[in-house]
């Protein structure tokens, strides 16, 4: 019987399996600086564990912001797209893993046939009409001699991990964008309150000039100047209202709501400035989801080299088919059974350089993935440095601008008193009013930019995420 010899040949083929042709993988090397250049003595480095984790936005101490941020995950459509992409990547892993198991299919056929009376080689006595009915099973199994399927699985899992990291990148981006928009909106609220108070003050100054003009103490020119100041302040109020409306619409989009159905009550109270320790640059390799995604794509490209190399080697499969066949529906009779079992081997002989080109392509893909990983790391370091620099210099600007506000308000107060006493013209008051308002608006803008830079630093540092949160290869 030939069956034992077939089984022996199959066992020998299986013994050759598990020869991995993929290069040994190591994350692309990159030199990391020891410290951030822009951190300076004003921002001492701390261990990465001190970075905010989880809902990092709570560090700003704003209940409204916290409530808005909680609505991003369940409702934002962009996050839903990224979540679906991750689910698709996991499904691809399942498809690749299916190649490690045999395929078994069942089938059946029931036909009635008529053959030609003059069919060549037709024997006498053969029926003109006959049935051909069969049921059976077919099984196929490919021996993964060169770890082609294993490398496809490894590549799929690495890409699924990259998709999971991309999902976290999108999540971090959306939460940070919401926080930034919220900071700008609250900055607009504070500016609107300032302008509303300014309009009241300018209206009083206009009444003063009109009364003085009525008593021939002031000229009509003073009145027109006061009217100009008041109308300009009102126009600025409208500009701030427009900017706030756009920010409110952007926030509605981020939490998955139509802009027409969403509104936030004005709140000019300042948002707390949060302290964010920068840690060390090397921590970005563990804390930035986009860096993790780039590294996982490099790992996937490395595994694909092994897949391309396996195409140069023999491919051995074993196929089995069996069932019963009869001219009637009595398909459970043992004498009517049939079966076939045996291995098959294929080896590429000539393909016009196709396999070599495919291998070269996978190697180039790995080089591109490695370069992209290095570029992502450099971008991450640059983003942290940028936001550290913003925080430092904006803090200095804010201190200087606060001093300017104090001086401008003092000047305005003196100018108004002198004008009441008739010692100066209203032009001096206008100049002082303009300087005071500009200084106050600049101070508010700087505070908003400081808050935005803080959010930017949190995002640049990974928002408390860690590569430990990536799904393991076994869980995919």
C-alpha positions as CSV (number, residue, x, y, z in Angstrom):
1,X,0.0,0.0,0.0
2,X,1.3,3.4,-0.9
3,X,-0.2,5.3,2.0
4,X,2.6,4.7,4.5
5,X,5.2,6.0,2.0
6,X,3.1,9.1,1.4
7,X,2.9,9.7,5.2
8,X,6.6,9.3,5.5
9,X,7.3,11.8,2.8
10,X,4.9,14.2,4.4
11,X,6.6,13.8,7.8
12,X,10.0,14.5,6.2
13,X,8.6,17.7,4.7
14,X,7.2,18.8,8.0
15,X,10.6,18.2,9.6
16,X,12.1,20.8,7.2
17,X,9.6,23.4,8.4
18,X,10.3,26.5,10.5
19,X,13.3,27.9,8.5
20,X,12.8,31.7,9.0
21,X,14.3,33.7,6.1
22,X,13.4,37.1,7.6
23,X,16.4,39.2,8.8
24,X,16.8,39.4,12.6
25,X,14.9,42.5,13.5
26,X,16.2,45.4,15.6
27,X,14.4,48.8,15.9
28,X,16.2,51.3,13.6
29,X,19.0,53.0,15.5
30,X,18.8,56.7,16.3
31,X,21.0,58.8,18.6
32,X,18.9,60.4,21.3
33,X,20.1,63.6,23.2
34,X,20.5,63.3,26.9
35,X,18.3,66.4,27.7
36,X,16.1,68.9,26.0
37,X,18.0,72.0,25.0
38,X,15.0,74.3,25.7
39,X,14.2,72.9,29.1
40,X,16.7,75.1,30.9
41,X,16.8,75.7,34.6
42,X,13.2,76.9,34.7
43,X,11.8,73.5,33.9
44,X,13.6,70.7,35.8
45,X,13.6,67.3,34.2
46,X,11.7,64.6,36.1
47,X,11.3,60.8,35.5
48,X,8.8,59.9,32.8
49,X,6.5,58.4,35.5
50,X,5.7,61.9,36.7
51,X,4.1,62.8,33.3
52,X,0.3,63.1,33.4
53,X,-1.5,59.8,32.6
54,X,-5.0,59.1,31.5
55,X,-7.3,62.2,31.5
56,X,-4.4,64.6,31.4
57,X,-6.8,67.6,30.8
58,X,-7.9,67.3,34.4
59,X,-4.6,69.1,35.3
60,X,-6.3,72.3,34.1
61,X,-8.9,72.1,36.8
62,X,-11.9,73.1,34.5
63,X,-15.0,70.9,35.0
64,X,-16.5,72.1,31.7
65,X,-13.4,71.0,29.8
66,X,-13.5,67.6,31.6
67,X,-17.1,67.1,30.5
68,X,-16.3,67.9,26.9
69,X,-13.2,65.7,26.8
70,X,-15.3,62.8,28.0
71,X,-17.5,63.0,25.0
72,X,-14.7,62.7,22.4
73,X,-14.1,58.9,22.7
74,X,-17.7,57.7,22.2
75,X,-18.9,60.3,19.7
76,X,-16.1,61.7,17.5
77,X,-16.4,60.3,13.9
78,X,-12.7,60.6,13.1
79,X,-11.9,58.4,16.1
80,X,-14.5,55.9,15.0
81,X,-12.7,55.7,11.6
82,X,-9.4,55.0,13.3
83,X,-11.1,52.4,15.6
84,X,-12.5,50.7,12.5
85,X,-9.1,50.7,10.8
86,X,-7.7,48.9,13.8
87,X,-10.5,46.3,13.7
88,X,-9.7,45.8,10.0
89,X,-6.0,45.3,10.8
90,X,-6.9,42.7,13.4
91,X,-9.0,40.9,10.8
92,X,-6.1,40.8,8.4
93,X,-4.1,39.0,11.1
94,X,-6.8,36.4,11.3
95,X,-6.7,36.0,7.6
96,X,-2.9,35.4,7.7
97,X,-3.2,33.0,10.6
98,X,-5.6,30.9,8.6
99,X,-2.7,29.9,6.4
100,X,-1.2,28.0,9.3
101,X,-4.1,25.6,9.4
102,X,-5.4,23.1,6.7
103,X,-8.4,24.1,4.6
104,X,-11.3,21.6,4.5
105,X,-14.2,22.0,2.2
106,X,-17.3,19.9,1.7
107,X,-19.2,19.6,-1.5
108,X,-21.9,17.7,-3.3
109,X,-23.3,17.4,-6.8
110,X,-26.4,15.9,-8.3
111,X,-26.7,15.9,-12.1
112,X,-28.6,14.2,-14.9
113,X,-26.6,13.8,-18.1
114,X,-27.2,12.7,-21.7
115,X,-24.4,11.6,-23.9
116,X,-24.3,11.7,-27.7
117,X,-25.2,8.6,-29.6
118,X,-22.1,9.2,-31.7
119,X,-19.7,10.2,-28.9
120,X,-16.2,9.0,-29.9
121,X,-15.2,5.8,-28.1
122,X,-18.7,5.2,-26.7
123,X,-19.1,1.6,-25.9
124,X,-22.1,-0.5,-26.7
125,X,-24.5,-0.8,-23.8
126,X,-23.7,2.5,-22.3
127,X,-26.8,4.4,-21.3
128,X,-27.8,7.5,-23.1
129,X,-29.1,9.0,-19.9
130,X,-27.3,8.6,-16.6
131,X,-27.0,10.3,-13.2
132,X,-23.7,11.4,-11.6
133,X,-24.1,12.1,-7.9
134,X,-21.3,12.6,-5.4
135,X,-20.6,14.0,-2.0
136,X,-17.1,14.5,-0.5
137,X,-14.5,16.4,1.5
138,X,-11.4,18.0,0.2
139,X,-8.5,19.0,2.5
140,X,-5.3,21.0,1.6
141,X,-2.3,21.9,3.8
142,X,0.8,23.9,2.9
143,X,3.9,23.1,4.9
144,X,5.4,26.4,6.0
145,X,8.9,25.3,5.2
146,X,10.4,28.8,5.1
147,X,8.1,30.5,7.5
148,X,6.4,32.4,4.7
149,X,3.0,32.2,6.5
150,X,4.6,32.9,9.9
151,X,6.2,36.0,8.5
152,X,2.9,37.1,7.0
153,X,1.4,36.7,10.4
154,X,4.2,38.6,12.1
155,X,3.9,41.4,9.6
156,X,0.1,41.5,10.1
157,X,0.5,41.6,13.8
158,X,3.1,44.4,13.7
159,X,0.8,46.4,11.3
160,X,-2.1,45.8,13.7
161,X,0.0,47.1,16.6
162,X,0.9,50.1,14.4
163,X,-2.8,50.6,13.7
164,X,-3.5,50.5,17.5
165,X,-0.8,53.1,18.0
166,X,-2.3,55.2,15.2
167,X,-5.6,55.0,16.9
168,X,-4.0,56.4,20.1
169,X,-2.3,59.1,18.0
170,X,-5.7,60.2,16.6
171,X,-7.2,60.1,20.1
172,X,-4.4,62.2,21.5
173,X,-4.7,64.7,18.6
174,X,-8.4,65.1,19.1
175,X,-8.3,65.5,22.8
176,X,-5.5,68.1,22.4
177,X,-7.3,69.9,19.6
178,X,-10.4,70.1,21.8
179,X,-8.4,71.4,24.8
180,X,-6.7,74.0,22.5
181,X,-10.0,75.2,21.1
182,X,-11.4,75.4,24.6
183,X,-8.5,77.5,25.8
184,X,-9.0,79.9,22.9
185,X,-12.7,80.1,23.5
186,X,-12.2,81.0,27.1
187,X,-9.6,83.5,26.0
188,X,-12.2,85.0,23.8
189,X,-14.6,85.1,26.7
190,X,-12.1,87.0,28.8
191,X,-11.4,89.4,25.9
192,X,-15.1,89.9,25.4
193,X,-15.5,90.8,29.1
194,X,-12.6,93.2,28.8
195,X,-14.1,94.9,25.7
196,X,-17.5,95.1,27.4
197,X,-16.0,96.9,30.4
198,X,-14.0,99.0,27.9
199,X,-17.2,100.0,26.1
200,X,-18.8,101.1,29.4
201,X,-15.7,103.1,30.3
202,X,-15.5,104.7,26.8
203,X,-19.2,105.6,27.0
204,X,-18.6,107.4,30.2
205,X,-15.6,109.2,28.7
206,X,-17.9,110.2,25.8
207,X,-20.5,111.6,28.2
208,X,-17.7,113.5,29.9
209,X,-16.5,115.1,26.6
210,X,-20.1,115.9,25.5
211,X,-20.8,117.6,28.8
212,X,-17.5,119.6,28.6
213,X,-18.3,120.5,25.0
214,X,-21.8,121.7,26.0
215,X,-20.1,124.0,28.5
216,X,-17.6,125.2,25.9
217,X,-14.8,123.6,27.9
218,X,-14.0,121.0,25.2
219,X,-14.1,121.1,21.5
220,X,-16.2,119.1,19.1
221,X,-13.0,117.3,18.0
222,X,-12.8,115.8,21.5
223,X,-16.3,114.5,21.1
224,X,-15.5,112.9,17.7
225,X,-12.4,111.3,19.1
226,X,-14.3,109.8,22.0
227,X,-17.0,108.5,19.6
228,X,-14.3,106.9,17.5
229,X,-12.8,105.1,20.5
230,X,-16.3,103.9,21.5
231,X,-17.3,102.7,18.1
232,X,-13.9,101.0,17.6
233,X,-14.3,99.1,20.8
234,X,-17.7,97.9,19.8
235,X,-16.4,96.7,16.5
236,X,-13.7,94.8,18.3
237,X,-16.5,93.2,20.4
238,X,-18.1,91.9,17.2
239,X,-14.8,90.5,16.0
240,X,-14.3,88.6,19.2
241,X,-17.9,87.2,19.0
242,X,-17.2,86.0,15.5
243,X,-14.0,84.2,16.6
244,X,-15.7,82.6,19.6
245,X,-18.6,81.3,17.4
246,X,-16.1,79.6,15.1
247,X,-14.3,78.0,18.1
248,X,-17.7,76.8,19.5
249,X,-18.5,75.2,16.2
250,X,-15.1,73.4,16.1
251,X,-15.7,72.0,19.6
252,X,-19.1,70.7,18.6
253,X,-17.5,68.8,15.7
254,X,-14.9,67.3,18.0
255,X,-17.6,65.9,20.4
256,X,-19.7,64.6,17.5
257,X,-22.5,67.1,17.7
258,X,-24.1,69.4,15.0
259,X,-22.9,73.0,15.5
260,X,-26.5,74.1,15.4
261,X,-27.4,72.1,18.5
262,X,-24.4,73.0,20.6
263,X,-23.5,76.1,22.7
264,X,-21.2,76.9,25.6
265,X,-22.1,79.6,28.1
266,X,-19.5,82.4,28.3
267,X,-17.1,82.1,31.3
268,X,-14.3,84.7,31.5
269,X,-12.7,83.1,34.5
270,X,-9.1,82.2,33.8
271,X,-8.1,78.5,33.2
272,X,-5.4,77.2,35.5
273,X,-2.0,76.9,34.0
274,X,-0.8,73.3,34.5
275,X,2.8,72.3,35.2
276,X,4.0,69.6,32.8
277,X,7.5,68.1,33.4
278,X,9.3,67.3,30.2
279,X,11.3,64.2,31.3
280,X,14.1,63.1,29.0
281,X,14.1,62.8,25.2
282,X,14.6,59.0,25.2
283,X,11.2,58.6,26.9
284,X,9.5,59.7,23.7
285,X,10.3,56.3,22.2
286,X,8.0,54.8,24.9
287,X,5.5,57.7,25.3
288,X,4.6,58.8,21.7
289,X,2.1,56.6,19.9
290,X,3.1,57.9,16.5
291,X,6.7,56.8,17.2
292,X,5.5,53.4,18.3
293,X,3.4,53.1,15.1
294,X,6.4,54.0,12.9
295,X,8.6,51.4,14.7
296,X,5.9,48.7,14.3
297,X,5.7,49.4,10.6
298,X,9.4,48.9,10.3
299,X,9.0,45.5,12.0
300,X,6.3,44.6,9.6
301,X,8.4,45.6,6.6
302,X,11.3,43.4,8.0
303,X,9.0,40.4,8.2
304,X,7.8,41.0,4.6
305,X,11.5,40.5,3.5
306,X,11.2,36.9,4.8
307,X,8.0,36.4,2.9
308,X,9.7,37.6,-0.3
309,X,12.7,35.4,0.2
310,X,10.5,32.3,0.8
311,X,9.2,32.6,-2.8
312,X,12.6,31.4,-4.1
313,X,12.3,28.1,-2.4
314,X,10.2,24.9,-2.9
315,X,6.6,25.0,-1.8
316,X,5.2,21.7,-0.6
317,X,1.5,21.0,0.0
318,X,-0.5,17.9,0.7
319,X,-4.0,17.4,-0.6
320,X,-6.6,14.8,0.3
321,X,-10.0,14.3,-1.2
322,X,-12.6,11.6,-0.5
323,X,-16.3,10.8,-0.7
324,X,-18.8,8.6,-2.4
325,X,-20.1,8.6,-6.0
326,X,-23.1,6.9,-7.6
327,X,-25.6,7.2,-10.4
328,X,-28.4,7.4,-7.8
329,X,-28.9,9.0,-4.5
330,X,-27.6,6.0,-2.5
331,X,-24.4,7.8,-1.5
332,X,-23.7,6.0,1.8
333,X,-22.5,2.8,0.3
334,X,-18.9,1.9,1.1
335,X,-18.1,0.3,-2.2
336,X,-19.0,3.6,-3.9
337,X,-16.3,5.5,-1.9
338,X,-13.3,7.1,-3.4
339,X,-10.3,8.9,-2.0
340,X,-7.0,10.5,-3.1
341,X,-4.0,11.6,-1.0
342,X,-0.6,12.9,-1.8
343,X,1.9,15.7,-1.6
344,X,2.7,18.2,-4.3
345,X,5.8,20.3,-4.8
346,X,6.5,23.4,-6.8
347,X,9.7,25.3,-7.4
348,X,10.1,28.5,-9.4
349,X,12.5,28.0,-12.4
350,X,12.1,31.1,-14.5
351,X,10.0,34.2,-13.8
352,X,11.8,36.9,-15.7
353,X,13.3,38.5,-12.5
354,X,9.9,38.9,-10.8
355,X,10.9,37.4,-7.5
356,X,14.2,39.3,-7.4
357,X,12.3,42.6,-8.1
358,X,9.7,41.7,-5.3
359,X,12.5,41.0,-2.8
360,X,14.2,44.3,-3.7
361,X,10.9,46.1,-3.3
362,X,10.5,44.7,0.3
363,X,14.0,45.7,1.2
364,X,13.4,49.2,-0.1
365,X,10.1,49.3,1.8
366,X,12.0,48.4,5.0
367,X,14.6,51.2,4.3
368,X,11.7,53.6,3.9
369,X,10.0,52.5,7.1
370,X,13.3,52.8,9.0
371,X,13.8,56.3,7.6
372,X,10.3,57.2,8.5
373,X,10.8,56.0,12.0
374,X,13.9,58.2,12.4
375,X,12.0,61.2,11.0
376,X,9.1,60.6,13.4
377,X,11.5,60.5,16.3
378,X,13.2,63.7,15.2
379,X,9.8,65.4,14.7
380,X,8.8,64.3,18.2
381,X,11.9,65.8,19.8
382,X,11.4,69.0,17.7
383,X,7.8,69.4,18.9
384,X,8.8,69.1,22.5
385,X,11.6,71.6,22.1
386,X,9.2,74.0,20.3
387,X,6.7,73.9,23.0
388,X,9.3,74.2,25.8
389,X,10.6,77.3,24.0
390,X,7.1,78.7,23.6
391,X,6.4,78.2,27.3
392,X,9.7,79.8,28.4
393,X,9.5,82.9,26.2
394,X,5.7,83.3,26.4
395,X,6.1,83.3,30.2
396,X,8.7,86.0,30.0
397,X,6.5,88.0,27.6
398,X,3.5,87.6,29.9
399,X,5.4,89.0,32.8
400,X,6.6,92.0,30.8
401,X,3.1,92.5,29.4
402,X,1.6,92.5,32.9
403,X,4.0,95.2,33.8
404,X,3.0,97.1,30.7
405,X,-0.7,96.8,31.6
406,X,-0.1,98.2,35.1
407,X,1.8,101.1,33.6
408,X,-0.8,101.8,30.9
409,X,-3.7,101.8,33.4
410,X,-1.8,104.2,35.6
411,X,-1.2,106.5,32.6
412,X,-4.8,106.3,31.6
413,X,-6.0,107.2,35.1
414,X,-3.6,110.2,35.2
415,X,-4.7,111.3,31.7
416,X,-8.4,111.3,32.6
417,X,-7.8,113.3,35.7
418,X,-5.7,115.8,33.9
419,X,-8.3,116.1,31.2
420,X,-11.1,116.7,33.7
421,X,-8.9,119.5,35.1
422,X,-8.4,120.9,31.6
423,X,-4.6,120.3,31.8
424,X,-4.4,118.1,28.6
425,X,-6.4,117.6,25.5
426,X,-8.5,114.6,24.8
427,X,-5.9,113.3,22.4
428,X,-3.8,112.4,25.4
429,X,-6.7,110.5,26.8
430,X,-7.3,108.6,23.5
431,X,-3.6,107.7,23.3
432,X,-3.7,106.4,26.9
433,X,-6.9,104.5,26.3
434,X,-5.6,102.8,23.2
435,X,-2.3,101.8,24.9
436,X,-4.2,100.4,27.9
437,X,-6.6,98.4,25.9
438,X,-3.9,97.1,23.6
439,X,-1.8,96.0,26.6
440,X,-4.7,94.3,28.3
441,X,-5.7,92.4,25.1
442,X,-2.1,91.4,24.5
443,X,-1.8,90.1,28.1
444,X,-5.0,88.0,27.6
445,X,-3.7,86.7,24.3
446,X,-0.4,85.7,25.9
447,X,-2.1,83.8,28.6
448,X,-4.2,81.9,26.0
449,X,-1.0,81.1,24.0
450,X,0.6,79.8,27.2
451,X,-2.3,77.5,27.8
452,X,-2.2,76.3,24.2
453,X,1.6,75.7,24.5
454,X,1.0,73.7,27.6
455,X,-1.5,71.5,25.7
456,X,1.0,71.3,22.9
457,X,3.6,70.1,25.3
458,X,1.4,67.4,26.7
459,X,0.6,66.2,23.2
460,X,4.3,66.3,22.2
461,X,5.1,64.1,25.2
462,X,2.5,61.5,24.3
463,X,-0.3,62.6,26.7
464,X,0.6,60.0,29.3
465,X,0.4,57.1,26.8
466,X,2.9,54.2,27.0
467,X,3.9,51.4,24.6
468,X,2.9,49.0,27.4
469,X,-0.7,49.8,26.3
470,X,-0.1,48.4,22.8
471,X,-1.9,45.1,22.3
472,X,0.5,42.2,22.6
473,X,1.1,39.9,19.6
474,X,-0.7,37.1,21.4
475,X,-3.8,39.1,21.9
476,X,-4.2,39.9,18.2
